[in-house]
Amino acid sequence: MLPLDGVWYFSSKTLHCENCLTKNHQDGTTTYYHNAITPVIVSEG
């Protein structure tokens, strides 16, 4: 089993690149972001 975690490692309302993902808000603004899915080490206790 490989546990995974999703993270936003960049987010801006003004700075963005052609590879940014976008989130459009109800107030008409846009948030540009990059995210990643990373493996996580899990141990007991």
Backbone atoms as SQL, in Angstrom:
CREATE TABLE atoms (id INTEGER PRIMARY KEY, chain TEXT, resi INTEGER, resn TEXT, atom TEXT, x REAL, y REAL, z REAL);
INSERT INTO atoms VALUES
  (1, 'A', 1, 'MET', 'N', 0.850, -1.170, 0.000),
  (2, 'A', 1, 'MET', 'CA', 0.000, 0.000, 0.000),
  (3, 'A', 1, 'MET', 'C', 0.901, 1.240, 0.000),
  (4, 'A', 2, 'LEU', 'N', 0.504, 2.238, -0.757),
  (5, 'A', 2, 'LEU', 'CA', 1.254, 3.488, -0.828),
  (6, 'A', 2, 'LEU', 'C', 0.313, 4.647, -0.512),
  (7, 'A', 3, 'PRO', 'N', 0.410, 5.215, 0.712),
  (8, 'A', 3, 'PRO', 'CA', -0.437, 6.362, 1.036),
  (9, 'A', 3, 'PRO', 'C', 0.001, 7.596, 0.238),
  (10, 'A', 4, 'LEU', 'N', -0.969, 8.394, -0.183),
  (11, 'A', 4, 'LEU', 'CA', -0.697, 9.595, -0.967),
  (12, 'A', 4, 'LEU', 'C', -1.313, 10.812, -0.296),
  (13, 'A', 5, 'ASP', 'N', -0.714, 11.976, -0.552),
  (14, 'A', 5, 'ASP', 'CA', -1.238, 13.233, -0.026),
  (15, 'A', 5, 'ASP', 'C', -1.249, 14.250, -1.159),
  (16, 'A', 6, 'GLY', 'N', -2.308, 15.018, -1.267),
  (17, 'A', 6, 'GLY', 'CA', -2.392, 16.072, -2.265),
  (18, 'A', 6, 'GLY', 'C', -2.105, 17.421, -1.624),
  (19, 'A', 7, 'VAL', 'N', -1.247, 18.227, -2.251),
  (20, 'A', 7, 'VAL', 'CA', -0.879, 19.532, -1.704),
  (21, 'A', 7, 'VAL', 'C', -0.935, 20.597, -2.795),
  (22, 'A', 8, 'TRP', 'N', -1.290, 21.828, -2.404),
  (23, 'A', 8, 'TRP', 'CA', -1.137, 23.000, -3.271),
  (24, 'A', 8, 'TRP', 'C', 0.205, 23.600, -2.895),
  (25, 'A', 9, 'TYR', 'N', 1.166, 23.665, -3.812),
  (26, 'A', 9, 'TYR', 'CA', 2.465, 24.241, -3.468),
  (27, 'A', 9, 'TYR', 'C', 2.671, 25.628, -4.064),
  (28, 'A', 10, 'PHE', 'N', 1.709, 26.125, -4.826),
  (29, 'A', 10, 'PHE', 'CA', 1.734, 27.504, -5.316),
  (30, 'A', 10, 'PHE', 'C', 0.308, 27.966, -5.494),
  (31, 'A', 11, 'SER', 'N', 0.031, 29.211, -5.091),
  (32, 'A', 11, 'SER', 'CA', -1.296, 29.784, -5.261),
  (33, 'A', 11, 'SER', 'C', -1.172, 31.301, -5.342),
  (34, 'A', 12, 'SER', 'N', -1.857, 31.917, -6.311),
  (35, 'A', 12, 'SER', 'CA', -1.809, 33.367, -6.469),
  (36, 'A', 12, 'SER', 'C', -3.063, 33.844, -7.187),
  (37, 'A', 13, 'LYS', 'N', -3.473, 35.064, -6.883),
  (38, 'A', 13, 'LYS', 'CA', -4.583, 35.675, -7.610),
  (39, 'A', 13, 'LYS', 'C', -4.074, 36.525, -8.774),
  (40, 'A', 14, 'THR', 'N', -2.743, 36.752, -8.859),
  (41, 'A', 14, 'THR', 'CA', -2.197, 37.588, -9.933),
  (42, 'A', 14, 'THR', 'C', -1.113, 36.887, -10.750),
  (43, 'A', 15, 'LEU', 'N', -0.154, 36.243, -10.104),
  (44, 'A', 15, 'LEU', 'CA', 0.931, 35.577, -10.823),
  (45, 'A', 15, 'LEU', 'C', 0.463, 34.225, -11.339),
  (46, 'A', 16, 'HIS', 'N', 0.762, 33.931, -12.589),
  (47, 'A', 16, 'HIS', 'CA', 0.407, 32.624, -13.133),
  (48, 'A', 16, 'HIS', 'C', 1.227, 32.333, -14.384),
  (49, 'A', 17, 'CYS', 'N', 1.233, 31.067, -14.770),
  (50, 'A', 17, 'CYS', 'CA', 1.920, 30.639, -15.981),
  (51, 'A', 17, 'CYS', 'C', 0.941, 29.832, -16.833),
  (52, 'A', 18, 'GLU', 'N', 1.388, 29.407, -17.990),
  (53, 'A', 18, 'GLU', 'CA', 0.500, 28.666, -18.898),
  (54, 'A', 18, 'GLU', 'C', 0.139, 27.284, -18.367),
  (55, 'A', 19, 'ASN', 'N', 0.885, 26.792, -17.373),
  (56, 'A', 19, 'ASN', 'CA', 0.610, 25.463, -16.816),
  (57, 'A', 19, 'ASN', 'C', -0.224, 25.501, -15.540),
  (58, 'A', 20, 'CYS', 'N', -0.567, 26.682, -15.058),
  (59, 'A', 20, 'CYS', 'CA', -1.348, 26.796, -13.825),
  (60, 'A', 20, 'CYS', 'C', -2.745, 26.198, -13.994),
  (61, 'A', 21, 'LEU', 'N', -3.216, 25.585, -12.937),
  (62, 'A', 21, 'LEU', 'CA', -4.622, 25.214, -12.844),
  (63, 'A', 21, 'LEU', 'C', -5.372, 26.451, -12.368),
  (64, 'A', 22, 'THR', 'N', -6.683, 26.514, -12.571),
  (65, 'A', 22, 'THR', 'CA', -7.449, 27.689, -12.154),
  (66, 'A', 22, 'THR', 'C', -8.657, 27.287, -11.325),
  (67, 'A', 23, 'LYS', 'N', -8.986, 28.165, -10.383),
  (68, 'A', 23, 'LYS', 'CA', -10.219, 28.024, -9.612),
  (69, 'A', 23, 'LYS', 'C', -10.955, 29.342, -9.761),
  (70, 'A', 24, 'ASN', 'N', -12.138, 29.304, -10.350),
  (71, 'A', 24, 'ASN', 'CA', -12.954, 30.501, -10.547),
  (72, 'A', 24, 'ASN', 'C', -13.937, 30.628, -9.390),
  (73, 'A', 25, 'HIS', 'N', -13.909, 31.781, -8.729),
  (74, 'A', 25, 'HIS', 'CA', -14.735, 32.022, -7.553),
  (75, 'A', 25, 'HIS', 'C', -16.045, 32.717, -7.932),
  (76, 'A', 26, 'GLN', 'N', -17.033, 32.609, -7.055),
  (77, 'A', 26, 'GLN', 'CA', -18.350, 33.213, -7.309),
  (78, 'A', 26, 'GLN', 'C', -18.285, 34.728, -7.429),
  (79, 'A', 27, 'ASP', 'N', -17.267, 35.361, -6.790),
  (80, 'A', 27, 'ASP', 'CA', -17.161, 36.820, -6.871),
  (81, 'A', 27, 'ASP', 'C', -16.465, 37.288, -8.151),
  (82, 'A', 28, 'GLY', 'N', -16.164, 36.351, -9.061),
  (83, 'A', 28, 'GLY', 'CA', -15.562, 36.707, -10.340),
  (84, 'A', 28, 'GLY', 'C', -14.046, 36.658, -10.365),
  (85, 'A', 29, 'THR', 'N', -13.397, 36.450, -9.222),
  (86, 'A', 29, 'THR', 'CA', -11.941, 36.371, -9.202),
  (87, 'A', 29, 'THR', 'C', -11.481, 34.958, -9.566),
  (88, 'A', 30, 'THR', 'N', -10.221, 34.871, -9.944),
  (89, 'A', 30, 'THR', 'CA', -9.619, 33.587, -10.301),
  (90, 'A', 30, 'THR', 'C', -8.385, 33.363, -9.446),
  (91, 'A', 31, 'THR', 'N', -8.231, 32.163, -8.919),
  (92, 'A', 31, 'THR', 'CA', -7.010, 31.763, -8.229),
  (93, 'A', 31, 'THR', 'C', -6.261, 30.807, -9.144),
  (94, 'A', 32, 'TYR', 'N', -4.975, 31.098, -9.347),
  (95, 'A', 32, 'TYR', 'CA', -4.104, 30.248, -10.156),
  (96, 'A', 32, 'TYR', 'C', -3.274, 29.403, -9.203),
  (97, 'A', 33, 'TYR', 'N', -3.102, 28.113, -9.523),
  (98, 'A', 33, 'TYR', 'CA', -2.365, 27.266, -8.586),
  (99, 'A', 33, 'TYR', 'C', -1.712, 26.079, -9.274),
  (100, 'A', 34, 'HIS', 'N', -0.755, 25.510, -8.572),
  (101, 'A', 34, 'HIS', 'CA', -0.136, 24.236, -8.936),
  (102, 'A', 34, 'HIS', 'C', -0.345, 23.309, -7.754),
  (103, 'A', 35, 'ASN', 'N', -0.560, 22.038, -8.039),
  (104, 'A', 35, 'ASN', 'CA', -0.689, 21.070, -6.964),
  (105, 'A', 35, 'ASN', 'C', 0.111, 19.826, -7.311),
  (106, 'A', 36, 'ALA', 'N', 0.254, 18.954, -6.321),
  (107, 'A', 36, 'ALA', 'CA', 1.012, 17.716, -6.518),
  (108, 'A', 36, 'ALA', 'C', 0.426, 16.631, -5.639),
  (109, 'A', 37, 'ILE', 'N', 0.590, 15.405, -6.075),
  (110, 'A', 37, 'ILE', 'CA', 0.257, 14.249, -5.247),
  (111, 'A', 37, 'ILE', 'C', 1.584, 13.600, -4.882),
  (112, 'A', 38, 'THR', 'N', 1.840, 13.463, -3.578),
  (113, 'A', 38, 'THR', 'CA', 3.127, 12.956, -3.116),
  (114, 'A', 38, 'THR', 'C', 2.946, 11.725, -2.237),
  (115, 'A', 39, 'PRO', 'N', 3.913, 10.792, -2.273),
  (116, 'A', 39, 'PRO', 'CA', 3.853, 9.639, -1.374),
  (117, 'A', 39, 'PRO', 'C', 4.148, 10.083, 0.057),
  (118, 'A', 40, 'VAL', 'N', 3.592, 9.365, 1.025),
  (119, 'A', 40, 'VAL', 'CA', 3.742, 9.726, 2.437),
  (120, 'A', 40, 'VAL', 'C', 4.256, 8.518, 3.212),
  (121, 'A', 41, 'ILE', 'N', 5.217, 8.757, 4.113),
  (122, 'A', 41, 'ILE', 'CA', 5.691, 7.699, 5.001),
  (123, 'A', 41, 'ILE', 'C', 4.793, 7.675, 6.229),
  (124, 'A', 42, 'VAL', 'N', 4.248, 6.513, 6.548),
  (125, 'A', 42, 'VAL', 'CA', 3.343, 6.357, 7.684),
  (126, 'A', 42, 'VAL', 'C', 3.945, 5.324, 8.627),
  (127, 'A', 43, 'SER', 'N', 3.939, 5.642, 9.943),
  (128, 'A', 43, 'SER', 'CA', 4.426, 4.668, 10.922),
  (129, 'A', 43, 'SER', 'C', 3.509, 4.671, 12.133),
  (130, 'A', 44, 'GLU', 'N', 3.555, 3.614, 12.896),
  (131, 'A', 44, 'GLU', 'CA', 2.733, 3.517, 14.101),
  (132, 'A', 44, 'GLU', 'C', 3.328, 4.364, 15.214),
  (133, 'A', 45, 'GLY', 'N', 2.440, 4.954, 16.030),
  (134, 'A', 45, 'GLY', 'CA', 2.783, 5.653, 17.258),
  (135, 'A', 45, 'GLY', 'C', 3.699, 6.769, 17.130);
